Amino acid sequence: MILTKVDYFENKGQDNYWEIKDVNLGMFSLIIGQNATGKTRLVNVISGFAKMLSKKIPLIQTGNWNLKFRNQTTNVDYEYHLNISKGVVNLEEVKLGKKLLLKRQKEQGELFSNTKNKMIPFNPPEDELTVHVRRDVKEFPFLEDFLRWSNNFHGYSFTNVKPDHITIPGKSEILLEDLSTTPYLLIEALKTKDIIKTIKQDFSSIGYPIKRIAVNPKKITGASNDILFATVWENDLSCTTDQLSMSQGMYRAFSLIIIIEYLLRLKKECTVVIDDLGEGLDYQRSSKIIDLLIEKLDKSQIQLITTSNDRFLINAVDLKNLNLLERKGHFVFSYNYKNSKEKFDEFVYTGLSNFDFFSGKMYKEWSQS
Amino acid sequence: MKKIAIFVEGQTERIFVEKFLIEYFGYYKIELELQKYLGTKGIKFLGKRENPYAQFFVLIFDVGGDSTVVTALKERAENMINNSGYSYILALQDLYPRKREEKNIVIETFGKIFKDYFFADKLKLILAIMEIEAWFLADYNLFGRISPLATTKLIQEKIGVDLIHDNPESYRHPSSIINQIYSIFGQKYKKREKQSYQIVYKIDFPFLICTEIILDKVSSLKYFIDCLDMSFS
């Protein structure tokens, strides 16, 4: 299942009201917008919903999510509407096309039973989501779709990856939670045949040719156990480079390549969100990394949603994959191929770069000015 | 000295335009400078053919893979015409991957982008149809000069393309035709620098420029020559 549409608001009628509308997503989507438009906030809206659903975080206190999903296997579209205010679930509604599967207001609700073929009443606690209190794979299979999606959701911040920031995962699920588990994920990845060869090829293809990858334990003062560090041997160097000596951009790219290859080999449907992709990389490598990701994920089961302001990265993708965020006060609107098809189609004839479409606001009425 | 700039979208076009200008105007009339756009790394100076007796200075600006001809024009044209004394800027790009029937939309859209600039009439868009390689194919004996295995007769036999009678502008993807021709003598057309020099320097330019029947067929090449004549007049 993939996420196909996001509409969200919070604190309506209050000073801190914020709304984002009409974000349309596909298997690959690049969200762009000027600084302080709401890119990271959008990522947090999506991540927050997924993590709340998978119980990685407690119920978010306030928010209104109107999300659409597509089950790629059955080709059906779900709509999930969730409104939470002060920790109380005011509204939770799930539709499959036009068919209502769940409608609940606070402690009163009904949901569609597949085995009984009718809506049945239920009374969930007002501070719990339905998926957390009513599960039955045969009776309510749609709830399983949402749980599966949220359990296979991975959100990463490219900017937050730092060579000297290492998370030691207590349990294996945490391996994929963060890009800072890289050396530990590498140890896990080594169990998979040929994975290192592919990682070396991928890393070389974005301009970091290497001949060897290793993981080494190091004693750190104050730590009870040795900590693992990743090491690479670049082709043009006569010594190895451990992760502490890597540039931020290099290490970010290295971590991302490892995690993407690992996820690909799991052969599971999943949604990956990467905030600020390309940050810290030079222009050649930022366009190469997006090319690499698009090529690797093509025809895979991985949905990739990224944000960036990088001109060269924006120029490297198909215009139809862009969501261009524009903020007016508390309101953010997303221009994309679905809601602005005419402008997107017209722009193709200009011969300009995608970045001009964004910087010149050509997704609006440019040609009639 | 009159200054003209020609923006091209890649290495092959840059090499072709440089050679074309020398063949068309002769060494003695022009001074050439070659630059390549390298994204955030700036602009690389590729070389200069100095000529103290030149009547025209021509800058060939290769926009490289990280921009487009129209974007580079949009970013630079105003300053070049206002402050650097350029009289005309020609923008040469392939119509491909747009479709043949979209040619007029591309030209109209180009007009819309620059319609409010005072220098709009100093900019000329030349669309090679469908690719600049169509102009190479117009010199139908070119490949026989590259390999004795690639005569027009053999090309027709092996890949079914009649270079003498076809209009190369009718080919949807001319560079793939060249690739097929190269395969006859065991090579691939990869547009690498050495290969671009090899093919461009084997073109019979007087034949291309002076053969009426060729210019009647290859309208985009004729338009390129018309734009040069107009800019240099």
Interface residues (C-beta under 8 A of the other chain):
Chain A: D282 Y283 Q284 S287 F312 N315 E346 V348 Y349 T350 G351 L352 S353 F355 D356 S367 S369
Chain B: G39 T40 K41 D66 S67 T68 V69 V70 T71 K74 Q93 R98 E102 I105 V106 E108 T109 F110 K112 I113 D116
